[in-house]
Amino acid sequence: MILWTIAAGAAMLFAASVLAERRRSHRRDPDRVGWVPWTLLQLLAVLLMVFSVAMALARK
């Protein structure tokens, strides 16, 4: 059960980081870049999600 919760949290983090990256790429002022590496967060969230789903399915 906890692995599915982790997977759902990682999916929500992925969705939030996709929206944030889209917002950053369509900003009006190109000099206001920000400091959060959204692409790296997307990658880590997907890896965590895939790993936790695989582990949850292996436990069955």
PENOR-V824418 format. One line per field, one symbol per residue. phi: phi as a letter, one per 40 degrees, with the letter a starting at -180 (. if undefined). burial: + if it has 16 or more other C-alpha atoms within 10 Angstrom, else -. A space follows every 10 residues. Layout:
phi=???
burial=???
This chain:
phi=.ccccccccc cccccccccc cccccbcccc cccgbccccc cccccccccc cccccccccc
burial=--++-++--+ +-++--++-- +--+------ -------+-- ++--++-++- -++-------
